[in-house]
Amino acid sequence: MPSTQGMGMASRPQQSHEKKHSSGQAKAAPDSARPGRDCPSLAAGPDAAPTRIGVLSDTHGYLHPAILEIFAGVSHIIHAGDIMDGATLAALEELAPVTAVAGNLDTGDLAEGLPKEILGEAGGVVFALGHKHKRLLKKLAAGRLAADSAGARPCLVIYGHEHAPSVAWVDGVLYLNPGTATAPDEEDDAATVAIVEVAAAGLSVTLIPVPRGPAAAATRS
């Protein structure tokens, strides 16, 4: 199981390889890494069932069937790039609406048809999505990703590329790298995807290991 960093309360369920992080604590951050400070109410009430969002990245042309089982029943799926096969998005769209960005290894129709960074909304949560962490943060800090029509700022910032899962809370904003869904490189520890749950209390994240995919056919850069 790869290591993850979470700020706030965390627990490990019994008899499970999943790792869950919740939004209990927040830590101050530099102004340049501060896309928004406050999240709106995230559910109709304390008794409302949580909304589940599937998050993945770096599938590199391969989607293991186990991922489709994990994402069954989610309300939205977010892919943070390096898709490398349009069939991956088509399979995910059979489960739920998909928001995706192009990664540095995406070419052709994927590179031309998908944005590199985008603001979106799922489960009442505004999110910022990009493949590369630093590039996404620079655009947010420069105001080059505008707030939505209601003026809301992202409460969830999602990126990929690094092939290493991470979870961090900064000023009430969740920064999430779900890791690589295929772990194609020899140095990759494991393949993982994430489930974000949206409830009245806020956001929580579960990182879930999945079987590795084929070895990489191209070198990342």
Residue pairs with C-beta under 8 A, 6 or more apart in sequence:
1 17
1 19
1 189
1 190
1 209
2 164
2 165
2 179
2 189
2 190
2 192
4 19
4 21
4 165
4 166
4 167
4 207
5 166
5 167
5 168
6 21
6 167
6 168
6 169
6 205
7 25
7 26
7 27
7 167
7 168
7 169
7 170
8 21
8 22
8 23
8 24
8 25
8 26
8 169
9 21
9 22
9 24
9 25
10 19
10 20
10 21
10 22
11 20
11 22
12 18
12 19
12 20
13 20
17 208
17 209
18 206
18 207
18 208
18 209
19 206
19 207
20 204
20 205
20 206
20 207
21 167
21 204
21 205
21 206
21 207
22 201
22 202
22 203
22 204
22 205
23 169
23 172
23 174
23 201
23 202
23 203
23 204
25 169
26 169
26 170
26 171
26 172
27 169
27 170
27 171
28 170
28 171
29 170
29 171
31 141
32 137
32 141
33 137
33 141
33 170
34 141
34 170
34 171
34 173
35 128
35 140
35 141
35 153
35 154
35 157
35 173
36 126
36 152
36 153
36 154
36 155
36 171
36 172
36 173
37 153
37 171
37 172
37 173
38 172
39 125
39 155
39 172
39 173
39 202
39 203
40 124
40 152
40 155
41 124
41 200
42 123
42 124
42 125
42 198
42 199
42 200
42 201
42 202
42 203
43 50
43 51
43 124
43 198
43 199
43 200
44 200
45 200
46 200
46 201
48 199
48 200
50 197
50 198
50 199
51 75
51 122
51 123
51 124
51 197
51 198
51 199
52 73
52 74
52 75
52 123
52 195
52 196
52 197
52 198
53 74
53 75
53 76
53 77
53 78
53 122
53 123
53 125
53 195
53 196
53 197
53 198
54 70
54 71
54 74
54 76
54 77
54 78
54 92
54 95
54 96
54 193
54 194
54 195
55 77
55 78
55 80
55 158
55 176
55 178
55 193
55 194
55 195
55 196
56 67
56 77
56 78
56 79
56 80
56 178
56 181
56 193
56 194
57 79
57 80
57 81
57 82
57 103
57 131
57 158
57 159
57 160
57 161
57 177
57 178
57 179
57 180
57 181
58 80
58 81
58 82
58 103
58 160
58 161
58 163
58 179
58 180
58 181
58 182
58 184
59 79
59 82
59 83
59 84
59 85
59 88
59 180
59 181
59 182
59 213
60 82
60 84
60 105
60 180
60 182
60 184
60 213
60 214
60 216
61 83
61 84
61 85
61 88
61 217
62 85
62 88
62 182
62 184
62 213
62 214
63 85
63 87
63 88
63 91
63 92
63 181
64 181
64 182
64 191
64 210
64 211
64 213
66 210
66 211
67 181
67 193
67 210
68 91
68 92
68 95
70 193
70 195
70 208
70 210
71 77
71 92
71 95
71 96
71 193
71 195
72 95
74 95
74 96
74 195
75 96
75 97
75 122
75 123
76 96
76 97
76 98
76 99
76 122
76 123
77 92
77 93
77 95
77 96
77 97
77 98
77 99
78 98
78 99
78 100
78 120
78 122
78 127
78 129
78 158
79 88
79 89
79 92
79 98
79 99
79 100
79 101
80 100
80 101
80 103
80 129
80 130
80 131
80 158
80 159
80 160
80 161
80 177
80 178
81 100
81 101
81 102
81 103
81 104
81 106
81 114
81 130
81 131
81 160
81 161
82 103
82 104
82 105
82 106
82 131
82 160
82 161
82 220
83 89
83 100
83 102
83 103
83 106
83 110
83 114
84 105
84 106
84 110
86 109
86 110
89 98
89 100
92 98
99 118
99 120
99 122
99 129
100 114
101 114
101 115
101 116
101 117
101 118
101 129
101 130
101 131
102 110
102 111
102 114
102 115
102 116
102 131
103 131
103 160
103 161
104 131
104 132
104 161
104 220
104 221
105 218
105 220
106 114
116 130
116 131
116 135
117 128
117 129
117 130
117 135
117 136
117 139
117 145
118 128
118 129
118 130
118 145
119 126
119 127
119 128
119 129
119 145
119 146
119 147
119 148
119 154
120 126
120 127
120 129
121 127
121 148
121 152
122 198
123 198
124 198
125 155
125 156
125 196
125 198
125 203
126 148
126 152
126 153
126 154
126 155
126 156
127 154
127 155
127 156
127 157
127 158
128 136
128 140
128 145
128 154
128 156
128 157
128 158
129 136
129 158
129 159
130 136
130 139
130 158
130 159
131 159
131 160
131 161
132 159
132 161
133 159
133 161
133 162
133 177
136 157
136 159
137 157
139 145
140 154
140 157
147 153
154 173
155 172
155 173
155 174
155 203
156 173
156 174
156 176
156 196
156 203
157 173
157 174
157 175
157 176
158 176
158 177
158 178
159 175
159 176
159 177
160 177
160 178
160 180
161 220
162 177
163 179
163 180
163 183
163 185
163 188
163 220
164 177
164 179
164 189
165 177
165 178
165 179
165 192
165 194
165 207
166 175
166 176
166 177
167 174
167 175
167 176
167 177
167 205
167 207
168 174
168 175
169 175
174 196
174 203
174 205
176 194
176 196
176 205
178 192
178 193
178 194
178 207
179 190
179 191
179 192
179 193
179 194
179 207
180 188
180 191
180 192
181 191
181 192
181 193
181 210
181 213
182 191
182 212
182 213
182 214
183 189
183 190
183 191
183 212
183 213
184 212
184 213
184 214
184 215
184 216
185 215
185 216
185 220
186 215
188 212
190 209
190 212
191 209
191 210
191 211
191 212
191 213
192 207
192 208
192 209
192 210
193 207
193 208
193 210
194 205
194 206
194 207
194 208
195 205
195 206
195 208
196 203
196 204
196 205
197 203
197 204
197 205
197 206
